[in-house]
Amino acid sequence: MRGRRNFILFIILAFLVVFVTGCSSTPEAEPGVEPGSVAPVTEPTTEAVVETPVEPAVDTEAIARAAELAADSARLMAELAAAQELAVAAGSESLFPDQFAGTSAEYDALVKAWQENPDKDYRNQMENLRDTYLAMTKLAQALQVRERLVTAGLEDADPENFQKGEDAVAQVEILYNEGAPGFQLIQQATIAYDSYFTILAANLTTMCEAQRERALAAKEKADSIKSAMAAKEEYAAAELTLTNADAAYAVQSYEKAYDGYVAATNDFTAIYDDVFVRRAIAEEAIRRAKQKVDTSAAIAAEADEIAPLQDEEETAESNEEVDGTEAIQEEVK
């Protein structure tokens, strides 16, 4: 028993020795810390981590396309409005009212749609309507040239070109009714204009000379009833128109000269008609006044035979008759 107790005591002593030895050993240094120094204590941060938001990528191509659409639309709309004004100035509204009204209705609807939704692409519609108005303008000009040819009797001067113009005019109407694009209408309207103008250009000098003769004849007719005195302002304006036409002819501006001769002819003719009517009315008034005076004189002569008047009374009556006749003549002038 005693030996067993000694053995247990030995074991306990050995355990104590090992424990004391382990506690007195030097602890291993932490990485990055010199032996013998105290390692810094890292305290947890209390600040919140702020994350930087990621900005979405900018679609530069989309922005460029939108800017291009806006610029093109504004430009085309301005061209469309200008084309409509040209068509009106050329007389398209009266020459082909149905087509003009239909195109204008489309124009109004397009403007409204574009204003309500400017981001939508209407460029094709704008171009088409612009070309349609331009075609109307060119066709109106072609028909005006055609009218000059017919007035001058030049339909047969160049039958081939004249017929070519006629066919092109008819084709424009067919294409419009079929809803063809505007650029096709322009092509046919241009063919019509060029065909008619080829004839006009070849005969302009002859047309000018013939029209000038008509203007001079109208002026001479107006002169025959002294229109320069009876309608001073109108006559002076007609003379100026004739003078300007001669000046245009001198510098080979034959179209302007021809238009001037036509205007002068019309002006002198209108002046003659107006003065002639006024002159006829005045002459009739003079005739009636003279007739009245002659009747009064006959009655007075008959009465004088029965009861002669005093000289002074006769003189006064005579003066009244003369004054009345002079007043009527002054009115005629």
Number of C-alpha atoms within 10 A of each C-alpha: 6 6 8 9 9 10 12 11 12 11 10 10 12 11 11 11 10 10 11 10 9 10 9 8 8 9 9 8 13 11 8 7 11 10 13 10 9 10 13 7 6 6 6 6 7 6 6 6 7 6 6 6 6 6 6 6 6 8 8 9 9 10 11 11 11 15 13 12 18 16 11 15 22 15 13 19 21 13 17 22 16 14 21 24 14 17 22 16 12 18 16 22 18 11 14 14 12 11 18 19 12 10 16 16 11 12 20 10 10 17 15 11 13 18 10 10 10 15 13 14 15 19 17 11 16 23 18 17 26 24 22 27 28 24 25 29 25 26 28 25 22 22 19 17 21 24 15 18 22 12 11 17 11 18 19 13 14 15 12 12 20 21 16 16 25 17 14 21 22 13 17 22 15 13 15 15 10 9 9 14 16 21 17 18 27 21 14 23 29 20 21 30 24 18 23 27 23 14 22 22 12 12 16 20 18 14 23 24 16 14 22 22 13 17 25 16 15 20 25 16 17 24 16 11 14 16 23 19 12 19 15 12 11 15 23 12 14 23 18 13 21 25 16 17 25 21 15 18 20 11 9 13 15 22 18 17 29 25 17 27 30 19 18 29 23 17 22 27 19 16 23 26 14 15 19 18 11 14 17 12 13 18 15 12 16 20 14 12 16 16 12 13 17 13 12 13 15 12 11 17 14 12 12 13 9 9 10 12 13 9 8 9 10 13 10 10 13 13 11 11 17 11 12 14 15 13 11 17 14 9 10 16 10
